[in-house]
Amino acid sequence: MGIFKKKSEVQGVDFNALPEHIAIILDGNGRWAKRRGMPRTAGHAVGSENFRKIATYCNDIGIKYLTVYAFSTENWKRPEDEVSTIMSLLEKYILEAIEEVTKKNLRLRFWGRRDNLSKNIIELMEKAEKKSEEMTGMQVNVCLNYGARDEITGAVQKIASGVLDGSIDAASITEETIGENLYSFGAPDPDLLIRPGGEMRLSNFLLWQLAYSEMFFSDKLWPEFDERELDRAIIEYQKRNRRFGGI
């Protein structure tokens, strides 16, 4: 299905005023499975496929950046079998992505700590990033083993080290200095944050970058979150007047 046909089927979306950068908290996989009498791990499998579908749709309609919260630094506290399933799905996704990035002209980046991850996953991440670095289409940022407070702490540590070795003047530190030391350096801040699953909190996600982002909360669990719900989020975003602290 071509882009024009996709656009013609959508009522209300202004494709000349799309958010440049959409961030999504992938929430509700486990609850979706539990409501159906299935193990939580089954929900993650369905959620993984839904991510592929939504990412494809975002790319088709012209979104330039898509950032998703796949696995947080706190998610290691979950049951071992659930964590193992999530890691296996991530490994499968990255393997497939390595083959797809050039076909779909996608850039793939991974934001988060790489310690605690298996050597195989780290090598696949590096391979995917390397293979996609020359692509010019949508950039997909997968937040894996990510926590916003951890990210900011790491940035402060890097800057402090620079002050100590004399490469950074403490008096010259600005917001830009901090931004240059975050995982997201080089990408614009999200215009729109979407959180499915019925929860209304940030859960330690992109705390620095979301300072002026518009937010859309959906009661749909992530496996149920389809293209139409994404359209609803974009339409709601387009109704708002973004003042960035001004009048």
Steps between C-alpha positions, in 0.01 A plus 500: 500500500652831394530814707232685303243228561587489869458876525171503310349255748570721801247764599624804689877460490688794346795334330664839451522553878618167635709481818862460397579270793260259674596314818298201625501312830416143399275418796241231561638181343479295818152623593375431146612137531371458855151614401498221243622230737840494334848531653643851510773387261237446228405866529857608433507293181181667374627840611822448305305438181287807568813710529602387153156597364492845664861574400419413139196729509701788648760459228231486228329823605824696540595505869872581521584364847335224703627418850360206696548390860570129460674402826584717800778474754226407749358218287776265616291461817234306307480117512798331339294320234337828395835680470641206304207510258535875448871463427434218254240711321740795489770279353255374237389855420856628459592207274202575277569873513852447368342358184226762476674833567638538149176385334296754698771769515489509882762614750507293816645618829501350850487727804593363841770321697665212322631329809267227631412412139632182345807516277292371209236773533768770528671373184167494314420854616836624374454320169152646450618853580799467269295363211236771528723803563488616138121466469303822455148396602331487840728455799376239745644530852448193717545576871647178636629465857411867523411728790479879475653567841784263415546682168517842669733367769732367231498836323589681823784257563644559151479877545655482848786296358552770236509769767757302696732450202460862391326435169176659627464831680242456776372855450428430132277195556161551333192296419668426168800356684273255682313415180825418323568232761162325484421190292264714292766743378438579135126431512240772568294478818172309457206711388250239616515238774248217477432263788249219447387273783295744706784623722578872525864529601839522329659199673854641482484549122678790324456734796735761352375475142126510580511844665265657242355194327127463452358187662230255395380225735296211364300236684587248230767250601802498272404184303165670425652834403451519123549751220161660571596568860826652381295721268292609800818596686629701204167677453493593869859627473407715202220667696739633764680833511863436595625812678825368655452722804392805300156652453 
